[in-house]
Amino acid sequence: MSHISINRMTPPDTFETERLRLRVPVFSDAQRIFDTYARDPEATRYLIWQPHKTIEETHIFLKRCAEGRRLSSRRPVAAHSFRAQ
């Protein structure tokens, strides 16, 4: 019996353009994520999770993201906008 080896692509930890930087979210991003979109019903409208009511929910979310990255190649990203220079 032959075994088929499938090489999975691993996304980069960071992807940058002139105006945007996507990177893996880290625990220290919690306050900024909570303040900018995690608690906003309009921003989370089409996401699979409900708006966070407390910063602790955002901490739990980031811990789950880290665990998911550790166990698989799926990687959530955090977006950061750059101002045009």
N, CA, C and O of each residue as an XYZ file, in Angstrom:
340
protein
N       0.848     -1.173      0.000
C       0.000      0.000      0.000
C       0.896      1.240      0.000
O       1.813      1.343      0.816
N       0.641      2.159     -0.890
C       1.447      3.375     -0.938
C       0.767      4.475     -0.128
O      -0.458      4.539     -0.031
N       1.586      5.322      0.438
C       1.071      6.452      1.211
C       1.214      7.721      0.383
O       2.232      7.947     -0.270
N       0.199      8.519      0.426
C       0.233      9.790     -0.288
C       0.596     10.877      0.712
O      -0.039     11.014      1.757
N       1.607     11.634      0.385
C       2.033     12.729      1.241
C       1.483     14.035      0.684
O       1.703     14.372     -0.479
N       0.780     14.749      1.515
C       0.223     16.027      1.100
C       0.960     17.115      1.866
O       0.911     17.169      3.094
N       1.633     17.969      1.134
C       2.308     19.091      1.764
C       1.322     20.229      1.904
O       0.758     20.697      0.914
N       1.116     20.670      3.113
C       0.202     21.786      3.356
C       0.993     23.082      3.378
O       2.097     23.156      3.916
N       0.404     24.081      2.787
C       1.037     25.394      2.820
C       0.833     25.992      4.201
O      -0.255     25.910      4.770
N       1.861     26.579      4.722
C       1.768     27.274      5.996
C       1.771     28.767      5.714
O       2.720     29.292      5.131
N       0.713     29.450      6.127
C       0.672     30.886      5.856
C       1.763     31.604      6.650
O       2.177     31.126      7.706
N       2.226     32.739      6.151
C       3.247     33.486      6.888
C       2.652     34.096      8.153
O       1.442     34.303      8.240
N       3.499     34.381      9.123
C       3.031     35.050     10.339
C       2.645     36.495     10.059
O       1.790     37.054     10.746
N       3.268     37.102      9.059
C       3.000     38.497      8.714
C       2.917     38.647      7.201
O       3.685     38.036      6.458
N       1.976     39.465      6.762
C       1.823     39.792      5.345
C       1.643     41.296      5.269
O       0.758     41.845      5.926
N       2.465     41.971      4.480
C       2.403     43.426      4.419
C       2.279     43.954      2.993
O       2.852     43.407      2.051
N       1.516     45.031      2.868
C       1.470     45.830      1.649
C       1.814     47.258      2.075
O       2.138     47.492      3.239
N       1.749     48.207      1.153
C       2.028     49.596      1.507
C       1.066     50.136      2.551
O       1.453     50.938      3.400
N      -0.179     49.703      2.494
C      -1.211     50.277      3.366
C      -1.734     49.346      4.442
O      -2.530     49.773      5.279
N      -1.318     48.099      4.448
C      -1.914     47.134      5.367
C      -0.867     46.157      5.865
O       0.029     45.746      5.128
N      -0.997     45.798      7.127
C      -0.148     44.758      7.705
C      -1.069     43.755      8.387
O      -1.808     44.106      9.307
N      -1.021     42.509      7.935
C      -1.775     41.426      8.564
C      -0.786     40.571      9.334
O       0.269     40.202      8.820
N      -1.137     40.262     10.565
C      -0.261     39.420     11.368
C      -1.085     38.593     12.337
O      -2.264     38.863     12.568
N      -0.456     37.604     12.887
C      -1.096     36.753     13.880
C      -1.370     37.599     15.126
O      -0.469     38.290     15.602
N      -2.587     37.562     15.663
C      -2.860     38.342     16.869
C      -2.136     37.750     18.073
O      -1.944     36.538     18.165
N      -1.741     38.618     18.985
C      -1.061     38.190     20.211
C      -1.824     38.725     21.415
O      -2.650     39.629     21.290
N      -1.537     38.158     22.581
C      -2.275     38.490     23.793
C      -2.235     39.983     24.102
O      -3.214     40.537     24.602
N      -1.124     40.632     23.812
C      -1.017     42.066     24.113
C      -1.913     42.921     23.211
O      -2.047     44.121     23.449
N      -2.526     42.333     22.189
C      -3.466     43.045     21.316
C      -4.870     43.121     21.918
O      -5.735     43.804     21.369
N      -5.106     42.445     23.016
C      -6.461     42.287     23.561
C      -7.204     43.606     23.731
O      -8.329     43.742     23.252
N      -6.603     44.568     24.394
C      -7.313     45.828     24.653
C      -7.664     46.540     23.361
O      -8.768     47.063     23.209
N      -6.728     46.558     22.437
C      -6.985     47.241     21.160
C      -8.071     46.516     20.352
O      -8.933     47.163     19.758
N      -8.032     45.197     20.329
C      -9.062     44.419     19.626
C     -10.424     44.671     20.256
O     -11.408     44.896     19.551
N     -10.479     44.632     21.588
C     -11.737     44.864     22.301
C     -12.270     46.265     22.007
O     -13.449     46.431     21.692
N     -11.404     47.266     22.112
C     -11.830     48.657     21.921
C     -12.238     48.973     20.490
O     -13.152     49.770     20.276
N     -11.578     48.365     19.501
C     -11.827     48.759     18.114
C     -12.906     47.954     17.404
O     -13.617     48.504     16.562
N     -13.053     46.653     17.719
C     -14.100     45.925     17.002
C     -14.750     44.767     17.745
O     -15.894     44.431     17.438
N     -14.095     44.154     18.684
C     -14.654     42.942     19.291
C     -15.962     43.187     20.032
O     -16.793     42.284     20.126
N     -16.155     44.373     20.552
C     -17.405     44.661     21.272
C     -18.432     45.394     20.415
O     -19.520     45.710     20.895
N     -18.107     45.665     19.167
C     -18.968     46.431     18.268
C     -19.913     45.502     17.505
O     -19.461     44.707     16.681
N     -21.224     45.592     17.769
C     -22.178     44.703     17.087
C     -22.137     44.818     15.561
O     -22.320     43.822     14.861
N     -21.902     46.011     15.050
C     -21.853     46.180     13.589
C     -20.592     45.541     13.005
O     -20.645     44.920     11.943
N     -19.470     45.690     13.688
C     -18.207     45.123     13.193
C     -18.204     43.599     13.255
O     -17.546     42.949     12.443
N     -18.927     43.028     14.202
C     -18.945     41.564     14.366
C     -20.191     40.929     13.750
O     -20.435     39.734     13.921
N     -20.953     41.712     13.054
C     -22.231     41.259     12.504
C     -22.133     39.959     11.697
O     -22.994     39.089     11.834
N     -21.111     39.814     10.867
C     -20.993     38.643     10.006
C     -19.930     37.654     10.485
O     -19.561     36.734      9.755
N     -19.451     37.842     11.683
C     -18.469     36.910     12.243
C     -19.197     35.746     12.909
O     -20.408     35.805     13.122
N     -18.466     34.703     13.231
C     -19.100     33.531     13.829
C     -19.266     33.675     15.334
O     -19.831     32.789     15.976
N     -18.785     34.777     15.912
C     -18.935     35.000     17.346
C     -19.669     36.307     17.614
O     -19.681     37.227     16.796
N     -20.278     36.347     18.786
C     -21.039     37.525     19.213
C     -20.085     38.597     19.743
O     -18.956     38.287     20.125
N     -20.531     39.853     19.767
C     -19.677     40.911     20.326
C     -19.261     40.573     21.765
O     -20.043     40.018     22.537
N     -18.044     40.910     22.098
C     -17.543     40.663     23.449
C     -18.110     41.717     24.396
O     -18.153     42.903     24.072
N     -18.536     41.268     25.551
C     -19.066     42.189     26.557
C     -17.981     42.677     27.506
O     -18.105     43.748     28.101
N     -16.907     41.882     27.647
C     -15.822     42.243     28.558
C     -14.475     41.956     27.894
O     -14.393     41.180     26.942
N     -13.442     42.581     28.399
C     -12.089     42.334     27.904
C     -11.684     40.879     28.159
O     -10.877     40.323     27.415
N     -12.235     40.268     29.197
C     -11.920     38.869     29.489
C     -12.348     37.949     28.344
O     -11.677     36.956     28.060
N     -13.461     38.276     27.690
C     -13.881     37.497     26.524
C     -12.860     37.602     25.397
O     -12.608     36.627     24.688
N     -12.280     38.771     25.234
C     -11.250     38.953     24.208
C      -9.993     38.178     24.577
O      -9.345     37.601     23.703
N      -9.639     38.159     25.859
C      -8.495     37.352     26.311
C      -8.720     35.870     25.997
O      -7.818     35.185     25.515
N      -9.917     35.393     26.273
C     -10.251     33.983     25.989
C     -10.163     33.714     24.490
O      -9.623     32.691     24.069
N     -10.695     34.634     23.685
C     -10.622     34.501     22.231
C      -9.170     34.378     21.767
O      -8.854     33.508     20.954
N      -8.291     35.235     22.272
C      -6.886     35.199     21.865
C      -6.188     33.928     22.330
O      -5.329     33.396     21.627
N      -6.555     33.439     23.511
C      -5.984     32.168     23.980
C      -6.417     31.029     23.056
O      -5.620     30.148     22.732
N      -7.682     31.051     22.636
C      -8.174     30.019     21.706
C      -7.485     30.127     20.346
O      -7.177     29.110     19.724
N      -7.244     31.343     19.888
C      -6.514     31.536     18.626
C      -5.124     30.930     18.728
O      -4.682     30.228     17.819
N      -4.432     31.198     19.833
C      -3.077     30.678     20.026
C      -3.088     29.156     20.075
O      -2.217     28.506     19.498
N      -4.063     28.595     20.756
C      -4.164     27.135     20.835
C      -4.477     26.546     19.461
O      -3.925     25.510     19.091
N      -5.349     27.195     18.710
C      -5.665     26.732     17.360
C      -4.452     26.753     16.448
O      -4.251     25.837     15.652
N      -3.643     27.800     16.564
C      -2.421     27.869     15.761
C      -1.448     26.768     16.161
O      -0.764     26.192     15.315
N      -1.393     26.483     17.449
C      -0.480     25.450     17.916
C      -0.889     24.069     17.393
O      -0.036     23.224     17.125
N      -2.191     23.851     17.252
C      -2.704     22.534     16.859
C      -2.919     22.364     15.361
O      -3.064     21.236     14.888
N      -2.942     23.455     14.607
C      -3.198     23.339     13.169
C      -2.517     24.468     12.424
O      -1.854     25.318     13.020
N      -2.689     24.465     11.109
C      -2.077     25.515     10.300
C      -3.008     26.701     10.093
O      -2.608     27.691      9.480
N      -4.249     26.626     10.591
C      -5.165     27.757     10.456
C      -4.709     28.865     11.377
O      -4.453     28.629     12.558
N      -4.605     30.066     10.850
C      -4.082     31.177     11.627
C      -4.962     32.405     11.500
O      -5.035     33.008     10.429
N      -5.630     32.784     12.582
C      -6.350     34.061     12.532
C      -5.349     35.201     12.382
O      -4.194     35.076     12.788
N      -5.785     36.292     11.808
C      -4.892     37.432     11.631
C      -5.507     38.684     12.240
O      -6.724     38.784     12.398
N      -4.661     39.615     12.571
C      -5.096     40.934     13.015
C      -4.634     41.928     11.960
O      -3.504     41.850     11.478
N      -5.493     42.846     11.610
C      -5.150     43.837     10.581
C      -4.730     45.141     11.232
O      -5.328     45.582     12.213
N      -3.713     45.740     10.684
C      -3.265     47.048     11.130
C      -3.136     47.932      9.911
O      -2.470     47.561      8.944
N      -3.752     49.080      9.940
C      -3.662     50.006      8.815
C      -2.472     50.931      8.996
O      -2.139     51.339     10.109
N      -1.853     51.246      7.894
C      -0.769     52.223      7.898
C      -1.266     53.487      7.219
O      -2.083     53.422      6.301
N      -0.788     54.608      7.657
C      -1.094     55.850      6.967
C      -0.195     55.977      5.758
O       0.982     55.621      5.810
N      -0.747     56.487      4.668
C       0.064     56.712      3.470
C       1.123     57.754      3.785
O       0.821     58.798      4.363
N       2.363     57.471      3.407
C       3.470     58.413      3.691
C       3.655     59.364      2.538
O       4.531     60.228      2.584
